[in-house]
Amino acid sequence: MALPLDTVKKVAGLARLQLTDTEIEMFSQQLGGILDYVAMLDELDTSAVEPMVHAIELTNVLRDDVLAPSLPRADALQNAPKQDGRYFLVPAILEG
């Protein structure tokens, strides 16, 4: 099933894509095929499948917060456009 051309044009507009008429026709067929394939999932019996947040089991990937030596201040400030020897100097973005 081909996706309606107006729908392809609308999606292209939302994505800020300028498509030719040939591309619109091609994507109409391709996107319609994708939607047909996804629609096959409706045929599966998922009544025994528990809802889940992720398809695979996830574990916490964060490491422990451990104190470690860091870059010396002079090295960190070395290439700063503006600095005062202790801090980076940046333009104020808030008034007051």
TORKOL-4160 file (C-alpha; in steps of 0.2 Angstrom, whole numbers, padded with zeros to 4 digits, m for minus):
96
<pt num="1" X="0000" Y="0000" Z="0000"/>
<pt num="2" X="0007" Y="0017" Z="m0005"/>
<pt num="3" X="0006" Y="0031" Z="0008"/>
<pt num="4" X="m0004" Y="0046" Z="0001"/>
<pt num="5" X="0006" Y="0059" Z="m0008"/>
<pt num="6" X="m0001" Y="0073" Z="0003"/>
<pt num="7" X="0005" Y="0063" Z="0019"/>
<pt num="8" X="0023" Y="0061" Z="0011"/>
<pt num="9" X="0023" Y="0080" Z="0007"/>
<pt num="10" X="0018" Y="0085" Z="0024"/>
<pt num="11" X="0031" Y="0074" Z="0033"/>
<pt num="12" X="0044" Y="0081" Z="0021"/>
<pt num="13" X="0039" Y="0098" Z="0025"/>
<pt num="14" X="0040" Y="0094" Z="0044"/>
<pt num="15" X="0058" Y="0088" Z="0041"/>
<pt num="16" X="0062" Y="0103" Z="0030"/>
<pt num="17" X="0065" Y="0092" Z="0015"/>
<pt num="18" X="0062" Y="0098" Z="m0003"/>
<pt num="19" X="0058" Y="0083" Z="m0013"/>
<pt num="20" X="0054" Y="0081" Z="m0032"/>
<pt num="21" X="0038" Y="0073" Z="m0038"/>
<pt num="22" X="0048" Y="0058" Z="m0042"/>
<pt num="23" X="0055" Y="0057" Z="m0024"/>
<pt num="24" X="0038" Y="0059" Z="m0017"/>
<pt num="25" X="0031" Y="0045" Z="m0027"/>
<pt num="26" X="0046" Y="0034" Z="m0022"/>
<pt num="27" X="0045" Y="0038" Z="m0004"/>
<pt num="28" X="0026" Y="0035" Z="m0005"/>
<pt num="29" X="0029" Y="0017" Z="m0010"/>
<pt num="30" X="0044" Y="0014" Z="0002"/>
<pt num="31" X="0035" Y="0022" Z="0018"/>
<pt num="32" X="0019" Y="0012" Z="0013"/>
<pt num="33" X="0029" Y="m0004" Z="0013"/>
<pt num="34" X="0037" Y="0000" Z="0030"/>
<pt num="35" X="0019" Y="0003" Z="0037"/>
<pt num="36" X="0013" Y="m0013" Z="0030"/>
<pt num="37" X="0027" Y="m0022" Z="0037"/>
<pt num="38" X="0024" Y="m0014" Z="0055"/>
<pt num="39" X="0006" Y="m0018" Z="0053"/>
<pt num="40" X="0010" Y="m0037" Z="0053"/>
<pt num="41" X="0014" Y="m0035" Z="0071"/>
<pt num="42" X="m0004" Y="m0033" Z="0075"/>
<pt num="43" X="m0006" Y="m0051" Z="0070"/>
<pt num="44" X="0005" Y="m0057" Z="0085"/>
<pt num="45" X="m0004" Y="m0063" Z="0101"/>
<pt num="46" X="0005" Y="m0052" Z="0114"/>
<pt num="47" X="m0008" Y="m0056" Z="0128"/>
<pt num="48" X="0005" Y="m0066" Z="0138"/>
<pt num="49" X="0019" Y="m0053" Z="0136"/>
<pt num="50" X="0022" Y="m0041" Z="0151"/>
<pt num="51" X="0024" Y="m0023" Z="0146"/>
<pt num="52" X="0042" Y="m0017" Z="0147"/>
<pt num="53" X="0051" Y="m0001" Z="0146"/>
<pt num="54" X="0066" Y="m0008" Z="0136"/>
<pt num="55" X="0067" Y="m0023" Z="0125"/>
<pt num="56" X="0083" Y="m0029" Z="0133"/>
<pt num="57" X="0088" Y="m0029" Z="0152"/>
<pt num="58" X="0097" Y="m0014" Z="0156"/>
<pt num="59" X="0109" Y="m0012" Z="0171"/>
<pt num="60" X="0116" Y="0005" Z="0178"/>
<pt num="61" X="0130" Y="0010" Z="0167"/>
<pt num="62" X="0137" Y="0023" Z="0179"/>
<pt num="63" X="0153" Y="0021" Z="0188"/>
<pt num="64" X="0156" Y="0025" Z="0206"/>
<pt num="65" X="0160" Y="0044" Z="0210"/>
<pt num="66" X="0178" Y="0042" Z="0215"/>
<pt num="67" X="0190" Y="0057" Z="0218"/>
<pt num="68" X="0204" Y="0057" Z="0206"/>
<pt num="69" X="0217" Y="0069" Z="0200"/>
<pt num="70" X="0211" Y="0081" Z="0187"/>
<pt num="71" X="0219" Y="0093" Z="0174"/>
<pt num="72" X="0229" Y="0106" Z="0183"/>
<pt num="73" X="0220" Y="0123" Z="0183"/>
<pt num="74" X="0234" Y="0131" Z="0173"/>
<pt num="75" X="0233" Y="0118" Z="0159"/>
<pt num="76" X="0214" Y="0120" Z="0159"/>
<pt num="77" X="0215" Y="0139" Z="0157"/>
<pt num="78" X="0229" Y="0139" Z="0145"/>
<pt num="79" X="0219" Y="0140" Z="0129"/>
<pt num="80" X="0205" Y="0150" Z="0136"/>
<pt num="81" X="0201" Y="0166" Z="0126"/>
<pt num="82" X="0198" Y="0175" Z="0142"/>
<pt num="83" X="0203" Y="0170" Z="0160"/>
<pt num="84" X="0209" Y="0178" Z="0176"/>
<pt num="85" X="0221" Y="0165" Z="0182"/>
<pt num="86" X="0208" Y="0156" Z="0192"/>
<pt num="87" X="0192" Y="0155" Z="0181"/>
<pt num="88" X="0186" Y="0156" Z="0163"/>
<pt num="89" X="0179" Y="0173" Z="0159"/>
<pt num="90" X="0163" Y="0173" Z="0149"/>
<pt num="91" X="0151" Y="0186" Z="0144"/>
<pt num="92" X="0136" Y="0189" Z="0155"/>
<pt num="93" X="0120" Y="0182" Z="0148"/>
<pt num="94" X="0108" Y="0187" Z="0162"/>
<pt num="95" X="0104" Y="0204" Z="0168"/>
<pt num="96" X="0107" Y="0209" Z="0186"/>
